[in-house]
Amino acid sequence: MLNFVDKLWGGGWKLSNRITKLETGVDGIQSEIKKLVEAIGKIADMRGDIRVLDQRILTAEQDIRELRHGDGFVRNRVPSEPGVNREY
């Protein structure tokens, strides 16, 4: 009888200890997942910033191409008046 009671109480304590360890492990995993989510969010923000910079660079390159061809300079509306009219 004493052996049965000892097993019953002892087994309960071991189970309780194992559940506590499992809960601690799950809590650690949850905190690591939160850190990963934050890091992924920062990476997504950086990707958005990089896309904006790429678009600005492409726009600047297009503007430079247009200027090389004389487009984009200030011109007179009347062609007979002197002005920059496709001259560098």
C-alpha positions as CSV (number, residue, x, y, z in Angstrom):
1,M,0.0,0.0,0.0
2,L,2.8,2.4,0.9
3,N,4.5,1.7,-2.5
4,F,1.2,2.5,-4.3
5,V,0.8,5.9,-2.4
6,D,4.4,6.7,-3.0
7,K,4.1,6.0,-6.8
8,L,0.9,8.0,-6.9
9,W,2.3,11.1,-5.2
10,G,5.7,10.8,-6.7
11,G,4.4,10.3,-10.2
12,G,2.2,13.3,-9.8
13,W,5.2,15.4,-8.7
14,K,7.3,14.2,-11.7
15,L,4.4,14.9,-14.0
16,S,4.0,18.4,-12.6
17,N,7.7,19.0,-13.0
18,R,7.6,17.9,-16.6
19,I,4.6,20.1,-17.4
20,T,6.4,23.1,-15.8
21,K,9.5,22.4,-17.9
22,L,7.3,22.1,-21.0
23,E,5.5,25.4,-20.3
24,T,8.9,27.0,-19.8
25,G,10.1,25.7,-23.1
26,V,6.9,26.9,-24.9
27,D,7.3,30.3,-23.4
28,G,10.9,30.5,-24.7
29,I,9.8,29.4,-28.1
30,Q,7.0,32.1,-28.1
31,S,9.5,34.8,-27.3
32,E,11.8,33.6,-30.0
33,I,8.9,33.6,-32.5
34,K,8.1,37.2,-31.5
35,K,11.7,38.2,-32.1
36,L,11.6,36.6,-35.6
37,V,8.3,38.4,-36.4
38,E,9.9,41.7,-35.4
39,A,13.0,40.9,-37.6
40,I,10.8,40.0,-40.5
41,G,8.9,43.2,-40.1
42,K,12.1,45.2,-40.2
43,I,13.3,43.3,-43.3
44,A,10.0,44.1,-45.0
45,D,10.4,47.8,-44.1
46,M,13.9,47.8,-45.5
47,R,12.7,46.2,-48.7
48,G,10.1,48.9,-49.1
49,D,12.8,51.6,-48.6
50,I,15.0,49.9,-51.1
51,R,12.2,49.8,-53.7
52,V,11.6,53.6,-53.1
53,L,15.3,54.3,-53.6
54,D,15.4,52.1,-56.7
55,Q,12.4,54.0,-58.2
56,R,14.1,57.4,-57.4
57,I,17.3,56.2,-59.1
58,L,15.4,55.0,-62.1
59,T,13.6,58.4,-62.3
60,A,16.9,60.3,-62.0
61,E,18.5,58.2,-64.7
62,Q,15.5,58.8,-67.0
63,D,15.7,62.6,-66.4
64,I,19.4,62.5,-67.2
65,R,18.7,60.6,-70.5
66,E,16.1,63.2,-71.4
67,L,18.5,66.1,-70.6
68,R,21.2,64.5,-72.8
69,H,18.7,64.6,-75.7
70,G,17.7,68.2,-74.9
71,D,14.3,67.3,-73.5
72,G,13.5,69.0,-70.2
73,F,15.3,72.2,-70.8
74,V,13.3,75.4,-70.5
75,R,12.3,76.6,-73.9
76,N,10.5,79.6,-75.3
77,R,7.0,78.9,-76.4
78,V,7.5,80.9,-79.5
79,P,10.2,79.3,-81.7
80,S,11.2,82.6,-83.3
81,E,12.4,84.1,-80.0
82,P,15.9,83.2,-78.8
83,G,16.2,80.5,-76.2
84,V,17.7,77.2,-75.4
85,N,15.6,75.2,-77.9
86,R,17.5,71.8,-77.8
87,E,20.9,73.4,-77.4
88,Y,23.3,72.6,-74.6
